[in-house]
Amino acid sequence: MGHSQPMPWAQRQSDEVIGVGSHVRVGGVGAITVVFVVNLPVRRFAREDAAGLRAELASLESMGLLTQSEVARSGLVPEATFHRDCAAFRAGGEAAVRARTVRGSRGPRKLLPAVLLEIKRLRAESLTQAVIGQRLGMSTRTVIHALSTGEDAPTAIAPLTLPGTESAAEPAVEAARGDGQDALAETESAVAAAQAIEAERPAVDADACTRRVAQQRADEWTLARLGQIEEQSALFPPIERARFGGVLLAMALLPTTGLLEQMRVSLGGLAHGLYGIRSIVTTLIAMAMLRCKRPEQLKGFDPAGLGAVVGLARAPEMKTLRRKLKALADDEAAVVDLGRAMAKRHVERARAAVAFLYVDGHVRPYFGETTLGKAHHTASRIVLPATTDYWIHDADGAPVLVVTTEGNAALTKALPSLLAEVRKAVGPAAKPTVVFDRGGYSPKLFKQIAASGFDVLTYRKGKHPAIARREFKEIVVTRGGRDHTTLVSDRRTRLPGFGLIRCVAVLRDDDRQTHVLTTRTDLSAREVLERMFGRWQQENFFKYLRESFAFDALWTYDTIEADASRTVPSPYRRHFAKLRKSLQRRLATLRAKRPQDAAIRQEIKAITERLRAIARCWSALPARVSIGEVRAPEPVLELARAPKLLCDLVKMTAFQIETMLVAAVGPHLRRAPHEGRAFIADVMQLDARLEPREERLDVVLAKASAPRYTQALAALCEHINALNLCFPETRVVLRFRVDDQP
């Protein structure tokens, strides 16, 4: 059997463009064939490389971008031939389609130029001659002859890779055009001219805009299947009633936080597809503002309705969101760097507020099946499996940094590493005052903190001599927003292991004394107490985030291996300690009875001997042992820190956006300190009418539930409009107003 007949496309000489279905075009530019998908060139071949064209069409058919009948109607490949090409592609890829080019004897004289090119390409990938022969359906001797022949194969033309959907198309077309070929350029110029005319129009025709958005989304879906776009564009068609339109107020402020920008720097990007970093972050922020606390709750939201206010055709659903979050949190070091960078941004924004930094631990309960360390949960007043996060807030109560400790380390153990992280954020010259509760009380630690360039403000712990009542004087202290007359003593005291330190004591109504210690000598007694009492804003923060943002919810139960050499208090000593306490209670009971009774004396003697034996065993046991020894033979595991930290950073950003909105509406809402956050939460739920214009989106919000709330909302819209803010990572300026319709 002789050579296969040339394909219809190879016989054509004119530079025509043939459409295959609604998304694919095949164009000829001189001796080059270019395959376009959604008007973007994705592959080019030599004109005579018919097998390459057939393989590319089979690849597009496998992606669902065209059908076999559409190829047959185009006349590029006969229907039966393309049917066999598709079957070969599914079985062995492009090489299998190219192998079908050779018919009859597979000797050296049947080596077509395209087959020679494929043999040399496979050999360049370090495949053996036998493997190449199996792939191409020829003998090993034929492959050896092809590799040793001096015949030159046609020059390979590399596939085109597209970094984006705009600027990459024109260079690719120029590279494929050749001398004197300008038919494609004229088409693109006409499209560009039409776009320029459209850009000059101040208002957008609603029907045309809807059709244009629908077409662009369909094209981007096609390109996403090919992996040619990073993510879909943020598009806003006209919508008469968009659910959750108030979320766009939060979207306007998102760029001011720097989260998106820093995530791209620290975490890189996601795999090309419909949903990228912007799509995921805007969805997460919208979920937080709408009190959608877990990915599972997305099932109760209309994906199209939620997507409309974040510029997407559909918001990502639960499985997609979890998968993308897992990919973003794949590198723990990168997520930690993101947290540090966001802390630096906060310090630059609020330099005065970080003069006082509040440190407190938050125990997050765990109810999974993995064996984890335990911690005392204050809210439930029990010890249970948990992880401990340490949060650092500024003087205004805004979160700055969060660090997850290994093995629920106590505050005294965690503070040095926490302050090392703080130093990276505030810089070497700053000297903030660190405020914490009695859990961090340690005179030796105070000395270490002072040596590292920080001041200390904390409560005194343990027994200490009372101050004489005559030393107390009345001053006014503001607490909880109200002034209170308080008896206060201000003096210096000596701490073993530290030395002299300032002590500001408060005489309470029950005649007990609360001592506050600080290394600051420049503050008044009133300011020392008010700063110390301000530590409660952290407790309020934890309570609010638990209720409003599902602060303790875990978005993943993935585990990582922990340091098995980390030491913990010996559980064996704990056993003897419980036994000793029980015997001591029994001994005290017996001694309270009649000691002259012989039986009682005998039991007292036996218990005393057992206590001596317990004391000997106690002293022989080590005080601490490795966690690996305690958990053996089970592995030492802990919850993956990166996903939890990433979700915490998103929730911190949502809280920051909400705080900015409350501050903006504060002057226009009489009871803003008490109902400001509830008001903003209600605003997020409001419907809106979306009216797109050229590089602008008018958001017409529905009225609030009461006239005074509507007035406050109108003032908030004016405030946001004055900032001239855009939707994240776009040039679409957001303009807000309240609907004046009754």
GUNUNU-449208 format. One record per residue (C-alpha): residue in three letters; x, z, y. Coordinates in steps of 0.05 Angstrom, whole numbers, plus 5000, padded with zeros to 4 digits. Example, Ala and Ser with C-alpha at 12.3 -4.5 7.8 and 13.67 -1.06 7.14 Angstrom:
BEGIN
ALA524651564910SER527351434979
END
This chain:
BEGIN
MET500050005000GLY502749825068HIS502950185135SER496450505161GLN492950095214PRO494350305286MET489050755315PRO484150465366TRP487150865423ALA494250605410GLN491749885416ARG488849985486GLN493249795544SER489050005604ASP489750705634GLU482550895621VAL479651595613ILE475151725553GLY470552335551VAL469752715486GLY463953185492SER462853585556HIS469753915563VAL475053445535ARG477852795564VAL483452345538GLY487051935590GLY492651425587VAL498251395637GLY503050825619ALA506350995553ILE503651705553THR497152005527VAL494552635563VAL489053085535PHE485053455588VAL480654065577VAL476154245636ASN480053755679LEU486654105664PRO492153765622VAL493654165560ARG497653675517ARG501353015524PHE504152525473ALA507551855468ARG502151305468GLU504251085398ASP503751795370ALA496751705342ALA497652255291GLY499152755347LEU492752565383ARG488752645319ALA491953325305GLU490353565376LEU483153335370ALA482553695303SER485354325336LEU480154285392GLU474754175339SER476954815303MET476055195369GLY468954935378LEU470754535441LEU468353885411THR464853625348GLN466653095297SER460652675319GLU463052695392VAL469852435371ALA466651885330ARG462251675388SER468351645434GLY471551105389LEU478251455388VAL478251605313PRO473651335258GLU468651865235ALA471051885163THR478351915183PHE477152485232HIS473052865181ARG479052855134ASP483653035193CYS479553655207ALA479753865135ALA487253765133PHE488154155198ARG484254745171ALA488554735108GLY495454635137GLY495354555212GLU498453985252ALA503653825198ALA498153685147VAL494853195195ARG501352845208ALA502852795134ARG496452375126THR499751825168VAL504051605109ARG500651195055GLY503050944988SER510351024969ARG513851595005GLY520651265004PRO525251225065ARG522250555087LYS515550905099LEU518351405148LEU514551265212PRO517451495279ALA512352055285VAL514152305215LEU521552285230LEU520152695293GLU516153215253ILE521653265199LYS527053405252ARG522553905287LEU521354295222ARG528754275206ALA530254565274GLU525855155254SER530855295197LEU526255065141THR529454795078GLN528854055057ALA524454264998VAL519554655041ILE519254075091GLY517753595035GLN512154035009ARG509054085078LEU509353335091GLY507753105020MET514252755005SER520252854960THR526253274979ARG530752654973THR526552295025VAL527252885072ILE534852895062HIS535152145076ALA530952225139LEU535552775165SER541852375150THR539451705178GLY542251485244GLU535451215266ASP533251565330ALA526351865330PRO522051795392THR523352305446ALA518952915440ILE514553105498ALA513353855503PRO506254125508LEU504154355577THR503255095589LEU498655325644PRO500155975681GLY493555945719THR487555515734GLU489355235803SER496455065821ALA498954885751ALA494354285743GLU497453845797PRO504853885773ALA502653745702VAL498853125722GLU504652885765ALA509352965706ALA504852535662ARG502952015713GLY508951555714ASP510851025765GLY505150675801GLN499551055765ASP494951385816ALA488051345785LEU488052085766ALA490752275835GLU484851925869THR479952305827GLU483252975843SER483552795917ALA476152655917VAL474853335885ALA479453685936ALA475853325994ALA469153555968GLN471654265963ALA474354236034ILE467553996060GLU464154556022ALA468855076051GLU466854896122ARG459655086111PRO458155796136ALA452355896089VAL451755696016ASP446055325985ALA443355815933ASP441755305879ALA448354935887CYS452155595886THR448655815823ARG450255155789ARG457455175812VAL458455885787ALA455255715720GLN459755105712GLN466055485730ARG464256045682ALA463055535627ASP469755205642GLU473355875643TRP470256065577THR473055425548LEU479955555577ALA479756275553ARG478756015482LEU485155615492GLY488756215521GLN490155825585ILE487556345635GLU489357065646GLU482157275658GLN475757005687SER474856965762ALA470557455801LEU464357045819PHE457957245854PRO451956775850PRO445856925892ILE441657485860GLU435157715888ARG435358395854ALA442058625826ARG441859285789PHE446959805810GLY448559425874GLY451160075905VAL457160035859LEU459959495905LEU461260045957ALA466160345907MET469059665891ALA470659565965LEU474860205966LEU478360085899PRO483959665929THR485760225977THR487660675918GLY492960195892LEU490860295820LEU490159565802GLU496559355836GLN500559915803MET497559785734ARG500059065737VAL506959315755SER507359875704LEU503259615646GLY504258865653GLY498158465631LEU493358365574ALA493057765527HIS489957165560GLY482457135553LEU476057285590TYR477658015605GLY484058215640ILE486458825677ARG481858715737SER475758625694ILE477159245653VAL478959695711THR472959495754THR468459605694LEU471360295681ILE470660495754ALA463460245754MET462060645691ALA464861275723MET460861185787LEU454461065747ARG455861675703CYS456661235641LYS461261745609ARG463261425543PRO464060705518GLU458360825469GLN453660915528LEU454760195549LYS449560025496GLY444360285545PHE446659815601ASP444859075607PRO451658725602ALA449458175650GLY446658675700LEU452859105701GLY457358485702ALA453758215763VAL456458775808VAL463658705783GLY463757945788LEU463157795713ALA458257385673ARG457657985626ALA460958665628PRO465458795567GLU461759155511MET464059765473LYS468659455421THR471958995472LEU472959565521ARG476160005467ARG480659445444LYS483059285514LEU484360025530LYS488360095466ALA492559485486LEU493759765556ALA495860445529ASP500360155475ASP506760385511GLU506561125527ALA512661095572ALA509360555614VAL502960975622VAL507161575643ASP510661135695LEU503860925720GLY501961655730ARG508461795768ALA507461185812MET500361385829ALA502762085846LYS507961785894ARG502561365927HIS498361995937VAL504162365967GLU505461796016ARG498061796035ALA497262546043ARG504062826060ALA501263436096ALA496463616039VAL502063655987ALA505464216025PHE501364665978LEU500764455905TYR495964815857VAL497864825783ASP492965005728GLY491964845655HIS485764535625VAL484264625551ARG480764015521PRO477264195456TYR478163755394PHE472963695339GLY476163165295GLU479063225226THR486463225244THR490063895241LEU492164065312GLY494764675348LYS489765175375ALA488665445445HIS483965935478HIS478065565509THR475765965569ALA468865655574SER466965815502ARG471466435498ILE474166255429VAL480565975401LEU479665275373PRO483664635362ALA485164335429THR490263985474THR492664285539ASP493463865602TYR496664135665TRP493763885730ILE496963895799HIS492463855860ASP493963835934ALA491564315988ASP485063915996GLY483363965922ALA485063235906PRO488563115839VAL495762885845LEU498762895775VAL496863075704VAL501563225647THR499663335574THR503963855540GLU506163855468GLY503464415425ASN499364755480ALA505365045516ALA504065645560LEU504465565635THR510965955638LYS514065465590ALA510964845621LEU512364985695PRO519664765696SER518064075668LEU511864025712LEU515964165775ALA521063645752GLU515463135753VAL513163385821ARG520163315849LYS520162575830ALA513762475869VAL515162885932GLY522462695939PRO528763125943ALA527863396014ALA520863676008LYS519664415994PRO512364505973THR509265175956VAL506965215884VAL500565615873PHE498565855804ASP494966435770ARG497467015728GLY498866555669GLY505266335702TYR507567035722SER514967135705PRO520167415755LYS525667015719LEU521466385727PHE520466545801LYS527966545810GLN528465875774ILE522865575816ALA526165815881ALA532865535859SER529664845848GLY527164815920PHE519965055915ASP516365665943VAL511966105900LEU504966375911THR501566755854TYR498067385832ARG501967995808LYS501068155735GLY501568785694LYS502069505714HIS505069645783PRO504970235831ALA498970265877ILE499970205952ALA497870805994ARG491070706026ARG493670856096GLU497870206094PHE491669766091LYS488869456154GLU482669046167ILE483368296177VAL478367716172VAL479367256113THR475266616101ARG472966546029GLY467666086002GLY466465806072ARG464766486101ASP468767016139HIS469767686105THR472768326134THR478168536084LEU483069116078VAL489968826070SER497069096063ASP503168646078ARG509868906053ARG515968736011THR516868975940ARG522368915888LEU521268555822PRO525968675764GLY529368025748PHE527967715816GLY529268195874LEU525468295939ILE519167885948ARG513367915996CYS507068265970VAL500268176005ALA495368665974VAL487768695980LEU483869335972ARG477469165935ASP470769525940ASP471969865873ASP478470165901ARG482669715857GLN488269305887THR489768555879HIS496968395895VAL499067685917LEU506567525913THR509866975953THR516766745976ARG513766486041THR515266936100ASP512766466155LEU505366506137SER500567026163ALA497367506113ARG490667156124GLU493566466107VAL497066736045LEU490567016018GLU486466396037ARG491465946002MET491466375941PHE483866425937GLY483565665946ARG486065615874TRP478765635853GLN477864925877GLN481464715813GLU476365075770ASN470864735809PHE474264065798PHE474564165723LYS467264385721TYR464963795763LEU468763285722ARG466263575657GLU459063505681SER459562845718PHE465162445684ALA465362735613PHE472263015629ASP473363285558ALA470962665521LEU476262315479TRP475961555480THR480461515419TYR482261965361ASP488861615347THR494562075329ILE502162055335GLU507662445300ALA509763065337ASP516463415340ALA516763795274SER522664205298ARG518664525354THR518265275343VAL511965705343PRO510766455333SER511766635260PRO505066655223TYR508267115172ARG509467645225ARG502367555246HIS500067765177PHE504168405178ALA501868555249LYS494568535228LEU496068965167ARG499869475210LYS494269525261SER489269655205LEU493570205175GLN494770525242ARG487270565255ARG486270885186LEU491971375200ALA488971585266THR482271705232LEU485372135178ARG489372555227ALA482972695265LYS479973005201ARG482173635166PRO489773545155GLN490074165110ASP486273785056ALA491173585001ALA487972914988ILE488172735062ARG495372945068GLN497172525007GLU493671915038ILE497172025104LYS503872045069ALA502371395031ILE500171035094THR506471275130GLU510770995075ARG507170325077LEU508170295153ARG515670405143ALA515869845092ILE511969385138ALA516869545194ARG522669345149CYS519268685130TRP517568555203SER524768625226ALA527268175169LEU522667595188PRO524567105244ALA520367155308ARG519366405311VAL519365855258SER518965095262ILE512064785264GLY514264315207GLU515364925162VAL508465205178ARG504764545168ALA508564325105PRO507163915065GLU502363595116PRO505563175172VAL505763465242LEU500963045284GLU498063075354LEU493162645392ALA495962015424ARG497462205496ALA497561515528PRO490161325520LYS487962005545LEU492661985604LEU490361275622CYS483061485622ASP484762095663LEU488161655715VAL481961215719LYS477461825728MET482162105781THR481461445819ALA473861465812PHE473862175839GLN478361955897ILE473661375914GLU467661845912THR471462335958MET472761786008LEU465461586008VAL463262316018ALA468162386076ALA465461746108VAL458261966103GLY459662696121PRO458462636197HIS451762296183LEU449062756129ARG447263456152ARG448563806085ALA454263366063PRO458663936036HIS453064135988GLU449563475971GLY454662945990ARG456962775919ALA449862775893PHE447862305949ILE453561825931ALA451661845858ASP444561645877VAL447061085922MET450860785863GLN444260685827LEU440960295884ASP438959565873ALA441559035921ARG440558315940LEU447057905935GLU447757345987PRO454356965977ARG457456596035GLU464156256043GLU469356786027ARG464157326040LEU458857696001ASP452958016037VAL450358615998VAL443358816021LEU442059505992ALA435159785978LYS432860386018ALA434461085994SER429361585970ALA428561936038PRO429061696110ARG434962146126TYR438661876065THR437061166087GLN439961316156ALA446261616125LEU446861006079ALA446360536139ALA451960916174LEU456160886111CYS455260136108GLU457560066180HIS463660486165ILE465560056105ASN464259406144ALA468959636199LEU474659676148ASN473858936131LEU474959056056CYS475058536001PHE472858555928PRO479058745886GLU484258195880THR479957675916ARG478957425987VAL471557555984VAL469958026042LEU464358516027ARG459058636080PHE453759166070ARG447059316103VAL440659666085ASP434459236072ASP429759286131GLN423759046092PRO418259566084
END
